[in-house]
Every structure is written in structure tokens, then in C-alpha cells.
Amino acid sequence: MDATLQDKEQKGSLKAKIQKMGNFLSSMVIPNIGAFIAWGLLTALFIPDGWIPNEHLAELVDPTMTYMLPLLLGYTGGFNVYGKRGGVAGALGTIGVIIGADITMLIGGMVMGPLSALIFKKLDPILKRKIKPGLEMLMDTFSLGIIGALLMVVGFIIVNPIFTFILTILSNGVEWVMEEQLLPLASIFVAPAQVLFLNNAVNHGIMIPLGIEQVQDVGKSVLFLVEGNGGNWFGVVLAFSIFAKGSVTKRSAAAASPIQLFGGIGEVAFPFALMKPSVILGPIIGNGLALLVLGLFNGGTTGPVSPGSIISLILMSPQSAMITNILAYTVSAAASFVVVAFILKRDKAKSNGQTEGGESIDLEENNESKSNEETEDTVDSDNYEREKENLKENLEGKTINKIVIACDAGMGSSVMGASILRKKVEKAKLDVDVDSVTVNSIPNDVDLIITNKILEDRAKQMSPNKDIPVVPIKDFLNNDEYDNIIQDIEASRE
């Protein structure tokens, strides 16, 4: 039993480490996603094949891609490591990689930015011990200038050729995969990664940098839609809203459907795949078919589709690929819907004592099936009651003044969850602040952390105070879970 528990802890720790690495990559891209979209819109509008070709305005496209976007990533990566000073160091290191390169150095910025900031983070304490009082500002300024200049030279002479070689191999690999029509197979790995909340890492850390490199050559890229196409997840929530067993699940799915379609926030759909892991086949097949359509009919977008909504897809689609992109989204949603609906209806038929052909099955077997379902429900109920009791114990004697809801990016599902909980707090007339944050930046002054079950281990690791209770929930849109938390807070105050 102890060995099993240890294995689970190790797996949880490994999953948390992978999520943390993925979040580090995506944390450089997400704050700058608006700049990527701006560049994508310029490309879609003004290049020779755009909606309104304009040779003069098209001059904005190449410099933005070559210089501004990598520098933004380098600065943001440096800032995440060592604040403003690290951001400047990251930009200095990145410009050395950019100049002289024949290809876009987005990945170079994502590596050189944090690395340059880390060098300063290690050197600054050493230098400060040797500075005489009154010379601190002079030393800070000149150390940044001198070491920054060295980083530019190192980036230009040493790092630039290395990354040029690596990116050339990656680009050639992507071209080969697309020529051989193997890209649909990527959905086998992408969909499960999304469910584990690695979607931002896959899209922002891998697909967007490679996609922008491809746009430079052909004017659009299908790589933006490997993870960014939200049609398959819209099919999942739509199927659950119609064919799910429980009324609570149906209501949650119905609420998530328009959010997924128009908002493109995949985190509202992922919990449904966690409820019943077999339905992951729907998103895998749906996304695979969408990528097949995009490959066959030369689809793709000019910039990142982030969030993965139908609105973002349309805005980022060039004139030549608009119909193909919408068709791919529709095919993805329809295929995913059909597969998930079949799985859910099959389960219903079994629980009602019917075989797949509609014939009655043995009553004893049916009773056994119901007994298994009741056992599973009892286990879930026991786990929930146990978690609730643990929460009550953790809250006992504590005053809850600030709650944060933490998700991977701090911009999607956690924002919606915070909005729901905030209204409930106001209705209960509790003097409690509710905010949304990324799981990697939980502040020190919180009294309660709410996060998704998948992110629970990481939230505990990243919590600045290990005494702060962490409450895992299944669905950020489930009102019942927030009602129970409100009840526990009220009980702790009484």
C-alpha cells in the first residue's frame, strides 16, 4: 500500500514538473499574444495575397516578425526570471541572436531571454558584496551595460549559428511531416496533453514559434491549428449537454458550449474528458480529421488562433483559406460530437439493460452493472465528503479574507470561476476578496487556493505558504462546488 502511495506521489510530482515547464514556456508567449495577433492581422490584410493588399503597409510585416516578436519574448522571459533588470538583460541577449539570422528567432528569444536574466541573477549578489557604499547605482548600470554587451556578442557569434542549425532541422522536419500527410497523427498526443492542462505549453511553446517560421515562407501555417482548433472540444461539450446521464453534468456542459465556441477556452471542456476518459477518442479523431482537411485543401492561418474560438479562427484566416478553415472546424466538431455521443449513449444503453443491438441482457448482469455504478458513486461521494471534512479542519479557526482561483494561464477558466464565486460571496454578504491567478504566481497574502484537480499538486508546490488550504474542484463552472465552499467558509466563521 505504501509503495502504491509512493508511486502515485512520484507520478503526481512528475506531472507537476512537466506542467511547470510547460507553463514557463507559455508564460513568455501568453502576455504577448496580442502582439502576435496584431502581426497576424497585418499579414492577413496587407500581404499580396491578403484581403486588402497594400504594398506600403505590408512593409510592417517582416520587421515586426524579425525583430519585435523575438525581442518581446526575450524581454518577457528575462522579466519572469529576474524582474525588469532581467527583462533588459533578456532583450540584450536576444538581439544578438536575431541579428544576422536568416530565420525568425522566436525560440532563440525564448531560450536566450531567460538564460541572460539568470546570469545576472547569479552575478548581481556577488558584485554587490564588493561594491562600496554610494557606488551601487553606478555599478548596477555599468554591470548591465558591460555584461549585456558581452551577451550580445556571444549571442551573435556562438548562439546564433547553433539555433539556426536547430531551427533549420525543425523546419525541414515539419515540412516533411506535412508533405507525407502525417500531421493528423499529432492529435494522438495533443488531445491527451490538453486534458492534462499542457495545452498552453504545446501551442505557445512549440506550435506558434514553428508556425510563424512557416508563415514567413508560405504566408500561412496549419501549425497554428494543431492545438488551436477548438472544434473538437466544442463537439465534446455539445455531446455531453445532450447525452450525458446526470442533469448536473448536462447543465454544466450546456453552459460550457457557448464559452468553448465563442470564447475558445478549452479548460471548460477538459473536465468532461476527465469524467469519462474513453471520450478522449472524440477530440483525437475530430482533430485528426480537421488536420487532414487542412492538409488536403491547403488551409492554415496567418497568426495564432488563441483562444481557440471560431471568432479567432475567422479573424486569423487569409482569404485563400477561409472556407477550408471553417470546414475543418465544422468537421472536427461533428466528428468529435458523433464519437462522444456514441460512447455516452452506449453507456446509457448498458445501464438500462440493453445490448448494443437493443436486446435485453441478463438481469443479474444488469444488477451487477448497477451495483458497480453505485459503488463508484459511493467512492466518489466518500472522497468528496473526506475532502470536505479536510477543508473544514483546515479552515477551523482561520479567517478567510482572500481567495484565489488558480489555473494554468490565469486568463481563462480561472477568470470565469472567480466571477462565479465573487457573485456568490456578494450574495452571502461575506467580506472576502476573490481573484484569479496563474498557478505559478500565487501571492503570499491569500487564505484559500482553489484549483482544478489536475493542477492540485502544482498549486501545493507553488504555494508560498504550505499552511494555505488548497481546494481541488472538478469543474470551474460548477456552481455546486462553489456553494459548498461558501458553506464551509460560513461554518468556519460561526
N, C-alpha and C positions, 0 to 999 in steps of 0.2 A: 504493500500500500504506500509506504514511504517512497519507494523507488518510482512508483507511478506519479505521485505528487511532485517528486523532484523533476521527472521528465516533463510534466506539464509546466512547471515553473521555468525550466530551461527553454521550452518551446515558446512560452509567453515572452521571455526575455529576448529571444532571437527575433520574434515578430516585432517586438517593440523597437529593437535596434534597427531592423530593416525600415520600419515606419519612420524612425527618427532620421535615418539617412535620406530617405525619400523626401521627408519634409524639409530637410536642409537644402536640397536641390530646388525644390519647388518654391521655397521661401525667397529665392533670388528672382524667380520669374513672376510670381503672383503679384507682388507690389508694382511691377512694371507691365502688367498685362495690357493696361490701357495704351501704353506706347506701342506695343506690338499690334494692337487692333488699329491704332491710328495709321501705322505703316501699312497694314493690310488694306485699309480703306483707300489710302493713296494709290496703292498698287492696283486695286480692283477698278478704280475710277480712271486713272490718268495714263497708264501704260498704253502702248499702241493697240493692244487687244482689249483694253478696258471699256467700261460703259461710256465714258466721255473722254476719249483720247485727247491728251494735251501735252505737246512736246515740252513746253516750258515748265509746267507743273510737275511733269514726270521726272524732272531733274532732282526733285526732293527724295525720290525713292532710294537710289543707290547710296548716297551719303548717310541717310538715316539707318539703313541696314548695315553698312560697313563700319560706321563709327559710333553712332548714338546708342544703338541697342546693345552692342557688346560692352560699351562703357557703363551703361546703366546697370547691366548685370554685374560687372566688376565692382562698381561702387556699392551696390546693394549687398553683394556677398561680403565685401570688406566691412560694411557697416554692421552686418549681422554678427560678425566676429569681434569687432573692436570699436564700435561706435563711429562717430564722424571721422575721427583720425584714421580708423581702419578703412572707412569708405574712400577717403582721399588716396590712401596707400593702394587700395584695390584698383582705383581708376588709373593711377600711375603705372602699376604693373601691367594692367590690361592694354594700355595704349601701345606699349612696346610689342605686345603680341599681335596687335591689329595691323600696325604699320608694316608694309612690305608683304603682307599675306595676300595670296591670290584668292582665298575663300573667306567666307564670313566666320569670324572668330567668336561666336556665341559661347561655345563650350570652352574656348580659351579664357574668356572672361569669367565663366563660372568656376574655373579652377584657379586662375591667376589672382582674381579678386580676393577670395578668402585666404589664399596662401600668402599674399603680400601683407594682408592685415594681421595674420598670425605671426609673421616675422616681427612686425612692430610690437605686437602684444607681448612677445617674449623679450625683445630687446629693451623696450622702454623702462621696465623696472631695474634692469642692470645699469642703464645710463643714468637714471635718476639718483641712484645711490652715489654716483661720482660727481654730481653737479653741486657746485657751491651755491648757497642761498643768494637769490637775486638774479641768477642766470637761467632759471627754469624755462622761461618763455623763449629765450634765445636758443637754448638747447633743443627744445621741442620743435621749433621752427626749422632750424638747420638740420637736425637729425632727419626730419621728414623730407626735407629737400635733398639731402645727400644720399640717404638710403633709397629714397624714391627714384632718384636719377639712376642709381645702380640697378634697381629693379627694372626700369625701362630698358636699360642696355641688355640685361640678362634676358628679358622677355623677347627683345628684338633679335638677339644673336643666337640664343640657345633654345628658348621655349618655342618660339615661332616655328622653326623647322620641324620640331617634334610634333606639334599639334597639326601642322599642315600635313604631315605624313599620316597621322592617325585619322584625321578627318577625311582625307582622300580615300583611305581604305574603307571607312564607314560609308562614305558617299557611293563608292563603287559597289559595296555590298548591298546597299539599299536599291541601287539601280538594277542589280542582278536579281534580287528578290522580286522586284516589280516586273521585270521582263519575263521571268519564269512564272508569273501569276501565283506566287507563294504568299503574298501579303495577307490573304484571308486567314491563313493558319495562325497569324499573330493573335487572333481573337481567342484562341485556346488558352493563351497565357494572360491576355489583357483583362478579360472579364473577371477571372478569379482575383487578379491583383486589385481590380476596382473594389470588389467586395471587402477586401482586407484594408481598404482605405489607402491604397497605394496609387490611386488614380491620378493625383496631382503629380506624384513623382514620375509616373510613366509619361504623362502628357507634357508637363512643363520641363521635366529633367531630360527627356530623351527625344520625344517626337517633335516638339516645337523647334529646338535647335537644328535638327536634321531637316525638318520641313522648310525652314527659312533658307537653308542652303540650297534646297531643291527649287524654291521659288526663284532664286537668283538665276537659275539656268533655264527653267521652262515656264515661269510666270505663275505657276500654281503648284500645290502639293497635296497629295492624298494622305500624307502622313499626319496632317492636322486632324484627320477624321478617324484615325486608328483608335484613339481613345475619346476624341472629342465628339463623335457622333452619339447623341443621346437617344436615338430612335429605339434601340434595343431595350433600354431601360424604361422608356415610355410604354412599350409593349408589355413589360413585366407588371407595372403598377396597374395598367388598364385591365389585364387579365385577373389580377387579384381583386380589383374593385368589382368584378362581375362574378367570378367563380370561386373566390375564397370561402372557406367554411364559416368562420366566425364573423358576426356583424361588426365587431370592433376592427378586425383586420380589413374588412370591406370599406369601412368608413375612412380608415387611415389611408388606404390605397386610393380611394376616390379623392381625398384631399391632396395626395401626393401627385396625382396625374397631371393637373394643370401646372403645378410647380415644375415638374420634370419637363413638360412640353414647352412651356414659355420661359421658365426660369433656367432650365438646364442644370439644376442642382442634383447631381446623381446620388448624393448622400441620402436623399429622401427615399430612394428606390432600393439601395443596397440592403437595408434591413429585411426586406421581403425575401431576398435570396438567402439570408442567414436563417430565416424562419424555416425554410424548406430547401436545403442545399441542392436537391435534384433540379430545381427550376433554373439553376445557373446554365443549364443546357440552352435555355431560351436566348439569353443575351449572347452566348457564344455563337450559336447558329445565326442569329439575327445580324450580329456584327460581321460575321464571316461572309454572309450573303451581300451585305452592304459594300464591303471592301471588294467583293468580286464584281459587283455592278460598277463601282467606281473605276476599277482597273480596266474593265471591258469597254466602257464608254468614256474613258479619259476624264474622269471627274477630279475634284480637288478644290481647295480654297486658296485664297491669296494670303491668308493670315490665320492665326489661331482661332479655333471655334471654342471660345472659353468665356462663359459657361457653355455647355453643350446643348443649347436650346435651338429650336427651329428658327428663331429670330436671328441669332448669331450666325447660323448656317447661311441664311439668305443674305445677310449683310456682307459676309466674307466670300460669297461666291462670285467668281467672274462671270461675265456674260456667256462665255462659251461653255460653262459647266453648270449653270443654274439648274436646268432641268434634270441633269444627271444626279446632282447632289440631293435634290428634293426626292427624286425617285429612290435613291439609296436609303435616305432616311425613312421613307414610307415602307420599303421592302424590309428594312431592319425591324421596324416597329411591328409590321404584320407578322413576320416570321417568328419573332420573339413572343408575340401575343398568342399565336396558334400553339406553339410548343408548351408554353406555360399553362395555357388553358387546358390542353390535353392532360398534362400532369395533374392539375388540380381537379379536373372532372373525373379522372381515373381514381384518384383518392376518394372522392365523394362516392363513386360507384361502389368501391370496395367497402367503405364504411356503411353503405346502405344494403349490403348483402348481395351485390350484383357483380358478375364477372364482366370482363371487357366486352363479351358478346351479349350481355344483357341477361344471362341465365342466372337463376338463384344459386347461391353457393351454400354449402353445408352450414346449418345453423350453429353447430358447435364451433366451426371455424370462424363464423361471423362474430360469435360471442367472444372468441379469443381475441379477434381483432379489436373489438370494442374495449375488451379488458386491457389490451396493450395501450390503447389510446388513453384510457382512464388512468393507467399507471403513469404514462408520460405527463399527463395533465397534473397528476398528483405530485410528481417530481418537480415540475416547473413551479407549481404552487408552493411546495415546500421550500424550494430555492428562493422564491420571491419573499416568502414570509421570513426566511432566515436573513436575507439581505435587509429586509425592513427592520427586523429586530436589531441587527448590527448598526443600522443607521440611527435608530432611536438611542442606542447606547452611546454612539459617538456624539450625538447631539445633546445628550443629557448634561445639563449644567452649562451649556455654551449658548452664547447669544449670536445669532446669525444676522449679521448686518450686510454682508456682501456675498453674492453667489455669482459664479462664472460658469458658463456653459462652454465647454472646450471641444472643438472639432479639429480636423487636420489643418485646414487653412484659416479658420476663424472668420470666414466671409460668407459661408453658405448656410449649411444646416444649423450651425450653432446660432446664427443670427435669427433664424426663424424660431428656434427653440427658445431663445432668450425673449423674443417678442411674446410668445405664448405664455411663458412663465411670468413675465413682467405684468401682464394683464391679470393673471391670477393673484399675484402679490397685491396689486392695487385693489382687486375685488375683496381680498381677505383683510385689507387695511393693515398690512404689515409694512413696517419701515425697513425695507430691505432693497438694496441696490442689486440689479441683475444686469450682467454684461456678457458679451460673447468674446472669446479669445481663441487664439491658436493654442493647441495643446503644448507647444514648445515654449510658450511665453506666459505661463500662469503667474500672475502677480503675487507679491508677498502678503497683501492685505486682505486676502479672501478668507471666508469662513466655511465655504462649501463649494466643492467642484462637482459638476455634473458632466458626464461624457458618455459616448457610446461604449457598449461592452467591448467592442474590438479595440478601442483606444484606452481601455482602463489601465492596463499595465504601464503604458507610456505616460499616462497622466500621473500615476503614482510616482514614477521615476522623475518626472519633470516638476513635480510639486515642490515649491521652495520650503515647505514645512510638512514633514511626514505625518503630523498630527491632524492635518486638514482632511476631513472626510471626503472620500471620492465616491460618488454615487453613479453606478453604471445603469444606463437605460437602453432599451432595445430600439426605440424609435423616437427621434427628435420631435416628431409631430403628434405623438400620442398624449392626449390630454390627461388620460387616467394616471399616467406615471407622474405627471406634474402635480395632479391633485393629491396623490399620496405623499409627495414631498412637502407640499404645503401643510397637510395634516400633521406630519411629523415635526415640522418647524413650530406649528402652533402648540403641539403637545409638549415640546421641549421648553417653550416659554411658560406654559402653565405649571 
